[in-house]
Structure formats: C-alpha cells, structure tokens
Amino acid sequence: MSETVKLISPVDGSVYAERPVASAAEIDQAVAEARAAQAAWAATPLSERCSAVLAAVAALEAMNDEIVPELAWQMGRPVRYGGEKGGTRERTDYMVKIAEESLRARHHTDRPGFTRYVRPEPLGIVMVIAPWNYPFMTAINTIVPALIAGNVVILKHAAQTLLVGERLDKAFKAAGLPKGVFRNIVLNHGQTEALLGSGHIDHINFTGSVAGGRAIEKAAAGTFATLGLELGGKDPAYVREDADVAFAVENLADGAFYNSGQCCCGIERVYVHEKHYDAVVEGLAAAASAYTLGNPLDEATTLGPMAQARFAAHVREQTAEALRKGAKALVDRARFPQDKDGTPYLMPQVLVDVDHQMSVMREESFGPVVGVMKVRSDEEAIALMNDSPYGLTASIWTADEEAAIAIGDRVETGTIFMNRCDYLDPALVWTGVKDTGKGAALSEIGYLSLTRPKSFHLRARS
C-alpha cells in the first residue's frame, strides 16, 4: 500500500483530504519535464509569460467561492474574510507591472567601440515549499515572479493545505502553461530532502519554522542551489508617547489576532510608553474580548480554530508558563466556552506583567496571544525590540515620521512600519534578518533573487 498524506481538519478533527505521495518515478518525471520545458519557457516573450500568469490568477479568482470554505476546512480561517483573492491579485499585478523594467538588460555606454551590458537570466528549476497559514499568497510571492522571469516551478505545499496546491495546479493548467512549466507534487519530508539534495533544483524557497529552514539548508548543502528562507518571527510594536492610541489599539488588535494569530508578520509583543500603557492594555483586552470564537464556516465567527491542536497547545503552554512566572491575563476565559484544552479552538489573550524571561515574549507563538510591556523611552523600546533572535517586521506608532525613521534605523528587522502592521506591500522587498532567514521576495529585488546576472562584453574590430 502506498504512503499517503492526510489533511486533518481543525474544524472537527476529520480527515478532510488524503493524497498518495509521489513515487520515485513520478518525482523523476516531474524534474525531467521541468528541465525539458525551461529553455523554451525562458525564450517565450515576456509579455506572453506575464499574460499566462495573469490568466492563472483569473482562473483562481473564478474558483474563489469554492476556495473560501476549503480554506476554512483546511486551516481554520473564517469564511467571512473571503480568502486570499485580493492579496494574490495585488501582488501578481504589481510583479507584472514591474517585470519589463526589472528584467531588462543594463547597458553601459561610456566606452566607445564596446557593447557592454548585464542581463538577468532565469535560474532554472525553482522549488517552492509553501506554508499553510496564507497558503495562496505566500506561494504566489515566489511562483509568480519565478515564472515571469523564465524559471519553471515545482510546488510542494504544506500537508495542512494540500488542496491549495491542487487549486494552483488547476489554475495554471487553465492558463495554458506548457507541460513541465508548473507542477504541484505531494512529497513526504524524506522525499523533499532527497530532491533538494539531488542537485536538480536551482533555487529553493521555503516559508516555515527555523528548524525547517535549517533542515532545508542541510538537505541542499553542496548543491549550490540558491535559497530564500522566511522562518520564525516575534514581531514587536512600539506605541510612542505621541501615538494616536485609539487608532493604534484598533490596528494592533487586528495585527495580533487576525487569522488566529497565525501570521508571519503578526504582532506578538507590544511595548507602550508609560503615558498610554493603561489605555492600550484596556483597549487590547476589550478588542480581544469582542471576538467570536467558533466554527469558521459560520459567518458570525470572527476567530476560527488554529490549524492544528498541537499549535494551540504550544500557545497554551507559553501562556501558562507566563502566568506561573507572574504575568496576568486580562481576557476572561469564560467569554470563550469553545476554548477547550486538547482542541485547536483557542481564545485570544492579552498578557501584562510580562518580561523577557518568559517564552511568550521571546519565542514565536504564532497564535492569538500578545504580551504588553511598559517603557519610559525610545531607548528602552529599541533595546527590547532588538532582544529577540528574530527580525521580520517591527511597527512604530507615532505622529513623528522622523522619529520613526530614526528608531527604525536601529531596529534589527527586515521591514519597519509606521502606523500600520501585518501587511505586505509588493513594491517593497519582503525579507528578514537573524533567525528569520535570508533572501528576498516581491519588488524588483525579488526578481534579482530569482535570476542570475550574465555579462556581455562585446568589442568591435574596427
């Protein structure tokens, strides 16, 4: 009997989907077809590659009424939020818009008698190992620019969102991509590691845990494949003395609790100037208490289950450890009867009297809990924001743009926000520092990560 991958729904614990893993012959075939297709795809005019990608996204949009409840069943996001159609479209449209400029040859004309230029060339086969938390948008971040740049793509999606890979495969088939240009494949961990170590993959993009990123690097060691790794995060926010408190609270609550806190750049810790501390913690607690935890297929639900019971158990243990060490929980569990130990249904929580000796302020939670600490100055806030092994985003809530820039210059992170959080602007590169990983997605720099430079140095004889 062949091995299968089972998708256990967080909604009710049922097996929502089950698929066999690819055979060795199927893996070899996928790689061979990808390699055979790549040169012709790279030679296809850029305008046609862009049109094909846009057609695939349009095909996805046509499936959205089916996709939205599928996402609820697979990873727990409430149907009221409508899936990921808007973000997928925004990112795709922008990468198409900048493709010609980003992928053009750069000419140097300062030496008469010479033609000199640098042209970006596709890397070849790009393997995308996609996560379950934003399963369409995180995959699209690499798939779209990779294909536009002339690469071919093999997608291995998370077991928790198996059907997303199938939806993407169906969309690209509907767009008429040639055989081998895009392939969705179901693999177990051992097969994935073997493929990465085979030398057949030219670029690997992985979004997931730090441990997963280390496993990817180890598997690919010696192959010289390039890597894009977006790993853990513990994104901080700093509410300054001059902040609009009501605006900050509204947005920070959304940044902390949307998608049950399962956001790569979600807010996990908040530092507040002492002037506003009481107002911020009261506001965050009130916002958390107003969520409706329940079945994500119910339109009234604003907070669904976490994707797996073990993820919720991790957050419960972090919270319990903080309480044992003296923290105080502000949200009454009695408001959330659906929150039961052993299940993925987990209430939102705001913790005060926390410090950096507690896991909830140091290690990634990836769930609907946020710790809040009082600070007296920018200096104190900067030190606390940097006291982390991670560095994806940080947000500063202030009326002073110059101050936000000055603070941002000193915060160790890939993106600095002012008066917003938990958002990817496709015009700006998406990257991290420290244990959050390396590489770059979106913007023109995202294209640089998916191509290699090739120089032409041509001398006229006369």
N, C-alpha and C positions, 0 to 999 in steps of 0.2 A: 504494500500500500504506500502511495506517495505521501510525502510530508505536506502538510497544509499550514497556512497561516489563518488564525481565527481572529475576527474582529468582534470583541465583546463590547456590546453597547453599554454606555454608562447610564442610559435611561432606565433599563430594567435588568441588566446583567445577562441578557440573552445573547446568543451568537447571531449577530446581525448579518455577517458575511463570512465566507470561508473560501479560500482560494489555494490551489496547489502551488508550491514553489516551483520555479522553473527547473527543468532538467539541465544537466551539463550540456547536452546537445543544444537546447534552446538558448542557453547563455552564449555558447559559441556562435550560434546562428545570429543572435542579436548583435554581437560585436562585429561579425563579418559583414552583415548587412549595413551596419552603421559605417564601417570603414569604406565599404564599396560606394556608399552614397555620398560621402563627404565632399569629394572633389567636385562632383557635378553640382552639388548644392552650393558650394562656395562660388562656383562660376555662374550661378544663376544671378541675374541682375538684382541689385539691392532693392529696387522698387518692388520686384516680384516677391522677394523674401519678406519684405515688410507687409505686402498685401496678404500673403499667406498667413502670417501671424495675426493680423487683424481679422481675417476670416475665421481663424480658430477661436479667437476671443468672442466674436459674434456668435459662433456656434455654442460656446459655453453659456453666453447670455440667454440664448434660446432655451437652454436646459434649466434655467435658474429656479423655476417653480418646483422642479424635481430635486434640484441640488439642495435647496434650503432645508427641507425636512431630513434629507440624507445626512447633512452635517449635524443636525440635532441628534439623530440616532448614533452617529459615529463618534462625535467628540463633545456633545452636550450643549452647544451654543443655542440659545433660544431662537425660535423661528421668527420672532418679532423683529429681529435685527436684519433679516433679509440676506444673509450670506455675505459673500465677498465680491459681488459683481462690481460695485463701484470702484473699489481699490484696484482690482485686477484691470479694469478698463483704464483707470487713470495712469497706472504705471506703464501699461502697454502703449497707450497713446503717446506718452512722453518719450519713451525709448524709441518709438518710430520717428517722432518729430526730430530728434537729435541725431538719428542714425547717420545721415549723409555727412554732416559736419564731423561727427565723432570718428567715422571710419574712413575719411578721406586721407589721401597721401599728403604729407607735409613737405613742401618743396623749399629748397634753399637756393636762392638765385644770386648770391653775392660773388660767385666765381664764373666769369665768362668762359665759355668753352666747355663747361661741365653741366650735366643734368644730374641733380642730386636730390633725392627725396627718401623719406621713410614712410613705409606703408604698413598699416596693421593687417596681419594675416590671421585667419582663424587657427585655433589651437588643434582642432580635430574632433575627437570624441569627448564630449562633456558629460560627466555623470552627476546627476542631481539626486542627492539623498535628502528627501524633503520631510519636514516635521508635520505633526498633526494639529498644532494649535491654530495656525492660519494656513490651512493646507493648500489653498489655491494661491494666495498672494505670495507666500514665501517661495513656492515653486516657480511662479511666474517671474519673480525677481531675477532669476538666472536663466530660465528656459527662454524667455523672450529675447533678451539681448544676445544670448548664445546663438540662437537660430538666425537672428538678423545678421550677426557678424559672420555667418557662414559655417558655424560649427554644426555638428549633429548631436543629438541629446538622447541619453539613456536615463530614464527616470526610475528610481526606486523609492516609492512612497512609504511612509510610516505604516506599520500594521494597523494602527488605530484608524487610519483613513484610507484603507485600501481602495475604496470606490472613487476617491478623488483621482488617483492615478488612471483609473479606467475612464473617468469623465474627460480628463485631459487627452487621453489617447483617442477617444471618440471625436473630440473637437478637432484635433489635428488631422485625423483621417477625413473629417468632413471638409476641412480646408484644402484637401487635395495635396498634402505634402507627399513627396516621393517616398517610396519604400525605404526604410532604414534611417530616414532623417529624424524621426522622433519615435521612441519606443518606450513603453511602460513595461516594467518587468517586476515580478514578485520574487524576492530573494529572502533567505534567512541570513542571520549575521555571518555565519561561516562562509556562505557563498559570496556575500558582499565583500568580505575581507579578501577572499581569494581573487575576485575580479579586480579589486583595487590593486592588488599586488602582482597582477598578471603582466603589467606593462602595456596593456591595450588601452588604458584610459589616459587621456591627455590632461584633463582638468577635472577636479573633484570639488563639488560644492556641497557642504554639509551644514545643516542647521540642527542643533540639538545640545546635548549636555557636554560639559567639559570632558567627562570620561569618554563620551562618544567621540569627541574630537581627537583625543589622544589615541584612541583605537584606530581612527581613520589615518592619522599620521603614521602610526606604526605599520599599518597594513600597506600603505603606499610607499614606505621607506625604500629608497634605492631606485624607484621607478622614474623619478624626476618629474612626476606629474605636478602641476601647479595646484594650489589649494585655496579654497575660500571657506573659512570656518566662522560661523556665528554661533557662539556657545553660550555659557551662562551669563546671567545678569543680576544685578541687585540695584536697580536704578533709583537714584535719590532725587528728591525735590527739596528746594530751599525757599521758604517763604520769608522774604525780607521785611524789614520794618515799614517800607513804603508800598507794600503789596496791596492790591485790591482783594481783600480777604474773601468776600463772598464769591468772587469770580474764581479765585484760586481753589477754594474748597470744592466748588462745583466740578471743576475740571480735574482736580486731584482725585476725587472720589471715583469719577469715571475712569481715570487712568489706573487706579488701584483695583477696581472691582469688575470692570467690564470683562466679558469672556471668562468669568470666574477667576480673574487674576492671571489667566494663562496667556500672557502677552510677553513677547520677548523684551519689549521696552516699557512694560507696565511699571507703575510706581510701587516700590516695595518698602521705602523708608522716607520719612519726611522730617526735615529739620526746620523749626519755626522760630523766628525771632520772638523773644520773651514777651514783647508788646502784644503779639497776636496769638500767643500759644493757646490760651483758653478758648478763644473764638474758633480757632482752627480745629482743635480736637473735638469740640462740641459739634461743629459743623460736619466733620467727617463721620462722627458717630451717628448723627441724625441721618446723614445720607446713607450710610450702611444699613441702618435700621429700616429704611424705607424700601429696600429691595424685596422682591417676592421670589423666594427660592422654590423651585418646583420642576415639574416635567417641562423640558424645553419645547415640547410640541404644543404646549398651551400658550396661547397668545398673551395671557396675563403674566406669564413668567418673565421676570427680568434677570434672574440669575439661575442658570442651569447647573447640572452636576459637573464636577471636574471629570476629565476624560477617563480616569481610572481611580478605583478605590484606593490604590496604594499612593497616588498623588495626594489625595485628601488626607490619608493617614500621616504623610510626611508633614503637612501643614499643621495638622492637629498636634503632632509631637513637638514641632517648633513652638507652637503657642503654649502648650503645657509646660515646656521647659522654661519659657519666659515667665510664666506665672509662678513657677516654683522658685525662680530667682528674684521675684519681687515685682514683676510687671503687673499691670492692672488692665483687665479687659473692659471696654466701655459699652459693648453691644450685648444686650441680654439674649442669651440662647433661647429663652422661652418664646421669643418672637419668631423662631425658625424651627418649628416642630419637625420639619422634613430632614433636618440635620441629625443623622444617626451615625454613631460610630460603626466603622466597617463598611460604610457606603461611600460613594463618590459625592453625595449631596452634602455640601459644606457651606455654612453660613459665612457672611463677611464679618470681619472683625477688625477693630481698631485697638491697638495696644499703646499704653503710656507707661511711664516709669521704666522705660527700656534703656538698655545701654549696649555697647558693642561687645560685651562678654556673652551676649545671647545670640544663639544661632539665627533667630528671626531678623536680626539686624546685620548679620554677616554673610550668611549663606542663602543662596537662592531659595525662595519659597515657591514661586510660580503658582500662587493661589491667592484667594481673596482675603489676605491679611496684610495690614500695614502697621508699622511701628512709628511713633511720633516722639521726637525729642526736642527739648527747648534749647536754643542757643542765644548767645548775647551779642554775637558779632559775625561779620563775614568771615573773619579768620577762623573762628571756631567751626562755622559751617563748612568751609573748604576742607579743613582737616578731617572732619567726619565724612564728608562725601568721598574723599580720597582713601579713607580707611576701609578698603574693600579690595578683594582680589579681582573684581570685575570692572568693566568700563564700557558700557554700550551707550547710554544716554544719561543726561542729568538735566533737570529743569530748574530754572530760576524765576521766581515770581516777584516782579518788581516793576516800578514805573520808570526806572532809570536804565536805559539801554547801555550807556557807557559802563555802568556798574556791572551789568550782566555780562558784557564782553570781558571786562577785567577779571571777573570771577571765573568765567568760562575758560579764559586763558590758563588758569591754574588748576582746573579740574581735569582729572585724568579719565577722559571718556572720548568716545567717537563722535558724539553729537551733543551740542549744547542747545537747549530750548530756552526761550524766554516767553513766559505766559502761555505756554502750551506744553503738552506731553503726549506720549504714546501715539506717535504719528510718523509715517514715513513720507517725506517729500521726494518724489522721484528725481527732482532736479538736484538734490543733494546726495552725496555719496553716503551709503549705509555701511558703517564699519565699526569695529570695536578695538579696544586695547586690553592689555593684560590677559587674564584668563577668558575674556570674552572672545578671543580669537584673532583672526587676521584675514586680510583680503578685503574686497570692496564690491558692493552691489549698487545698481542704479547709477544714474548720472552718466556723464561721459567717462568718468573714471571706471564705472562698471564695465564699459566696453574695453578699456585697457586691460582689465583683469581677464577678459575672455579672448584676447588676441595676443599675438607676439609681434614685435616690430621687425620689419625686414627693410634693410637699407639698399638703395640703388645708387651707385656711384659711376656715372657714365661720362666718359671723356671723348670729345670729338677729336678726330685725327688731324683736322686742318685748323 
